[in-house]
Amino acid sequence: MSYVANDEVRPDSPMIRAIEKRGGVVPVRYGQVACLVAEVEGEVVGMVHTAPPVDWLATFPKNRARALAQRILQIELLAVDPEHRGQGVGQALLESAENRLLDQRGHLVYAKVRAGDYPVMRWYRRRGYTIAAQGQSVLINTTQGLTGIEDCGDGYQLAAKAVQPGTKIERFQDQGSEHLIAARSA
């Protein structure tokens, strides 16, 4: 059964009722999906939708996937009404998502940016994100060693930011390949 018609989700759909009932946060396998909105005079002017990278997490054993889900957040969608761009709405939404991850003791937030979309890449860079080259992975250090979020070669590049104090994203060379890695600041 589908609740999508004409590219809009019906306000009376079970999905919308579930999101509203839970204050914009819905439990999913390995974590929570959150949909945060910005309003001006009761009108929604922006939203950010975040989730743990469920498909990536499914490649790990369940106990490791649950541990990784607490450390990594993917920005699935960040959108601002064109009439309200340049007023700090997107930045406020992004900061809210980052702070939610930080409150949960998370480490890494990332978004997929369309390759060649330089204005969006600059926007993320100005907010402390590092843009991976196409095909470049972002590595995080875990108790079981390094693991990486891969660029799937789908026409997008990863924009990543370490949110814990004292950490940053650095470029890292390994056997002729360059990666990004979330590392402790010196």
C-alpha positions, 0 to 999 in steps of 0.5 A, spaced: 500 500 500 502 506 498 501 513 501 504 517 496 500 521 491 502 527 486 509 527 490 506 529 496 504 524 503 497 525 505 496 528 512 492 522 514 497 517 512 499 512 518 506 514 517 505 522 518 500 520 524 506 515 527 511 521 526 507 526 529 505 522 535 512 521 537 514 528 536 518 527 529 522 521 532 520 514 530 524 508 532 527 504 526 532 498 526 539 500 529 536 507 532 531 513 530 529 517 524 528 524 526 524 529 522 525 536 525 522 542 522 523 550 522 517 554 522 515 561 521 509 564 523 506 557 523 508 555 516 513 550 515 519 553 512 525 548 512 526 541 515 531 536 516 530 528 516 536 524 519 537 517 520 542 512 522 545 509 515 541 503 516 543 499 509 550 500 511 549 498 518 545 491 516 552 489 513 555 488 520 553 483 526 547 486 530 551 488 536 556 491 532 551 495 528 547 497 534 554 500 537 555 503 530 548 506 530 549 510 536 556 514 533 553 515 526 548 520 523 546 521 516 542 527 514 537 524 509 534 530 507 535 538 508 531 543 505 529 550 506 523 554 502 527 558 497 523 564 500 527 563 507 534 561 504 540 565 507 536 567 513 540 561 517 534 556 517 538 551 514 544 552 519 539 552 525 536 545 522 543 542 521 545 544 528 539 541 531 541 535 528 548 535 530 546 537 537 541 531 537 547 526 535 552 530 540 547 529 546 547 521 544 554 521 544 555 520 537 561 522 533 560 523 526 554 526 521 554 526 514 550 527 508 550 525 501 551 531 496 550 531 489 557 531 485 558 537 482 553 541 486 559 546 488 554 551 492 551 546 496 558 543 498 561 550 499 555 551 504 557 544 508 564 547 508 562 553 511 559 549 517 565 545 518 564 539 514 569 536 509 567 534 502 570 527 500 572 526 493 568 521 489 569 514 491 573 516 497 570 513 504 570 516 511 573 512 516 571 511 523 575 508 529 572 503 533 573 498 538 574 493 532 578 497 528 577 502 522 571 501 519 568 506 513 562 509 510 563 508 502 561 512 497 557 508 493 559 511 486 552 513 485 553 520 483 554 523 490 560 525 494 560 525 502 560 531 506 562 529 513 563 532 520 566 530 527 561 533 532 565 530 539 570 536 542 577 534 540 575 531 534 576 533 526 576 530 519 582 529 516 585 526 510 589 520 510 593 516 505 593 508 506 596 504 500 596 509 495 588 511 497 586 517 500 580 517 505 577 521 510 578 519 517 575 522 524 581 523 528 582 526 535 585 533 534 593 534 536 
